[in-house]
Amino acid sequence: MDAFEELASRTSQPFCQVTTALANAEAAQRVATSAVSARLAACAQVSGPVTSTYWWRGAVESATEWIVTFKTTVERYPALEKHLRDEHPYDVPEILCLPIVAGSPAYLDWVATETRG
């Protein structure tokens, strides 16, 4: 069982929040718009700038980035992950999927409806 299947089997809610980081606001908005347009997420929020500090190629680096947070369903996550891998300019993009364990029923119904395609 891979990590996605484990997440899907452990959560009682079929919803998740996915985050990624990009180097500039334009790239972040482009990825947000393309994912929502493809109905891979009901919503994408771009936040930033933020300063990220991380290990890369044996050294500590810092960079200004923009965070994109997607609201989607666990069912749509694999397609969203593929989309982000295809569209992301980083060699090793941050793609994190976190389960939504509770939320407004009306909002979660909206997420489900908008990601059905």
N, C-alpha and C positions, 0 to 999 in steps of 0.2 A: 504494500500500500504506500503510495507516495504521499508527500506532505499535503497536497491539495485534497486527496481522497480522505486522509485522516481528518483534516479540518471539516470537510463536508459531513463526515460521519459523527463528529463530536458536537457540532453546533445544533441547537434546536431551532435556530433562526436561519433561513436560507439567504441571509444578506451579509455583505462584507464591505469593508472600506479598503481601498487600494491606494498606496502612495508611491510616488516617484519624484525624483528631483532632476531639474534641468538647469543648464548654464545661464539661460536668459529668459526674460518674460515672454518674448516672441515664440521661442521654442515651446515653452510651457503652455501657452495659449493654443498653439497649433496642435499639440498632442491632446490637450483637453477637448478641443473642438472636434478633432477627428474621431476620438473615441465616443463622444456623445452622439455625433452624427451617425456613427455606425451602430448606435444603440447598444454599445458594450457597457455603457454606464448611463444612469439616468441624470447624473450631475457630475460635474468636475469643477473643483474650486482651485484657483491658482492663488498661492500665498507667497509673499516674499517682498523684498529679498531676505534671505537668511544666510548666515555664514556657517558653512560646513567645514569641519576639521576631521581628517581621516588619514589612514595609512594608504599610500599608493606607491607601488614599485619601490618598497623599502624605505620610504621617507614619509614624514608627516607633512601633509599638504593642507591648505585652507583655500576655500573658493566661495564666491557668492553664487547662490543658487536660488531657484524658485521651486516651490513644492506644489505638486498637483495631487489633490485628493479626490478620488473617484468613489461614488456610491453605486454599488451594483449588487447583483445576486451571486451567490456561490456558483450557480449554474453557468453564469456568463464569465466568471473569472478566467478560465483557460483561454477563451478567445481574447479577453482584454489583455492578459499577459502576453500572448502572441503578438497582438497589435503593438504593445509597448516595446517589445523586443525588436520588432520590425521597424518601428518609427524612431526609436531612441538613438541619439547620436553617441552615447557613451559606450565604451568597450564593455563595461560591467555596470549596467544600470541598476539603480535601486528599484526594486519592484517588491513591495511588501503588501501582503494580504492579511487583514485582521478581521476576525469575525465581529459582527454586530450582534450583541447578545440581547439587546432590547432596544425599542424605539417606538416612536409614535406610530400606531397602527395605520393611520391615514398616510403618513409619509412613506412607510414601508410598502404599503399597497401601491403608491405612486411609483416607487422604485421598481417594483415587480412589473407594473404595467408598461413603463417606459423602456424596459430592457427586453421586452418580448420580441421586439422587431416587428 
